[in-house]
Amino acid sequence: MHHFPDQAQAVAELVRTLAPGGRIVVQEPNENRWTGKAVALGEKLLGMRSRFLPAEVIKAMLTTHGLRVSIEGGSGFNVWVTSERAVGKAGAQCLLPGRTGTCVHSFWKECDGQ
């Protein structure tokens, strides 16, 4: 994520192309650890124009697009921001390929049909 010049546009495009039930996983150096800060400093010294965002900011960017988002890790070098697009609204027609019936959960790949 930190290499995209327009991170908001990159997130919007990722979400636009995400299939129902699909996931986005963003792995970034943990900016709260000295190792993550060292990576950010090194890339800055190399003139890479990287822009590191806190995991909470990435989570907020993904959440605004209606994804369910969680942050994992944080105690080591990397942090992962994972997000998932809803399959459909509970009670709506299932959107998963090859499935029929109605969705019983909005975020899980479970339907009452085959």
LINDA-V922668 format. One record per residue. N is the residue number from 1. PSI is psi in radians with two decimals (999 if undefined). NEAR is the number of other ideal C-beta (glycine too) atoms within 12 Angstrom. Layout:
BEGIN
n=[N/N]
psi=[PSI/PSI]
near=[NEAR/NEAR]
END
This chain:
BEGIN
n=[1/2/3/4/5/6/7/8/9/10/11/12/13/14/15/16/17/18/19/20/21/22/23/24/25/26/27/28/29/30/31/32/33/34/35/36/37/38/39/40/41/42/43/44/45/46/47/48/49/50/51/52/53/54/55/56/57/58/59/60/61/62/63/64/65/66/67/68/69/70/71/72/73/74/75/76/77/78/79/80/81/82/83/84/85/86/87/88/89/90/91/92/93/94/95/96/97/98/99/100/101/102/103/104/105/106/107/108/109/110/111/112/113/114]
psi=[-0.64/-0.18/-0.19/2.27/-0.60/1.58/-0.64/-0.72/-0.67/-0.77/-0.77/-0.70/-0.70/-0.80/-0.68/-0.66/0.03/2.20/2.74/2.31/-0.04/2.85/2.60/2.28/2.12/2.12/2.16/2.68/2.46/1.91/-0.18/-0.05/2.69/-0.55/-0.70/-0.69/-0.61/-0.71/-0.79/-0.77/-0.77/-0.75/-0.59/-0.76/-0.52/-0.01/0.54/-0.16/0.44/2.58/1.81/2.28/2.53/2.62/-0.61/-0.59/-0.73/-0.74/-0.80/-0.69/-0.74/-0.65/-0.62/-0.30/0.18/0.25/2.67/2.22/2.48/2.75/2.29/2.73/-2.50/-0.33/-0.14/-2.72/-0.70/2.78/2.50/2.28/1.97/2.46/2.71/2.39/2.46/2.54/-0.72/3.13/2.48/2.28/-0.20/2.93/2.34/2.39/-0.02/2.40/2.37/0.05/2.57/2.91/-2.97/2.61/2.43/-0.29/2.54/-0.42/-0.21/2.65/0.96/2.22/2.76/-0.10/-2.99/999]
near=[33/30/18/22/13/14/25/21/14/24/30/20/15/27/28/16/14/23/19/28/27/24/25/33/24/36/21/38/32/29/28/22/21/14/19/29/17/17/24/26/17/17/20/16/12/11/8/16/15/24/22/31/29/24/33/19/25/37/29/20/30/35/22/16/26/20/33/23/30/24/27/20/22/22/14/16/20/25/33/26/36/24/33/28/30/28/32/26/17/18/15/19/18/29/24/26/13/11/21/14/19/21/27/20/22/25/24/19/24/19/27/16/15/9]
END
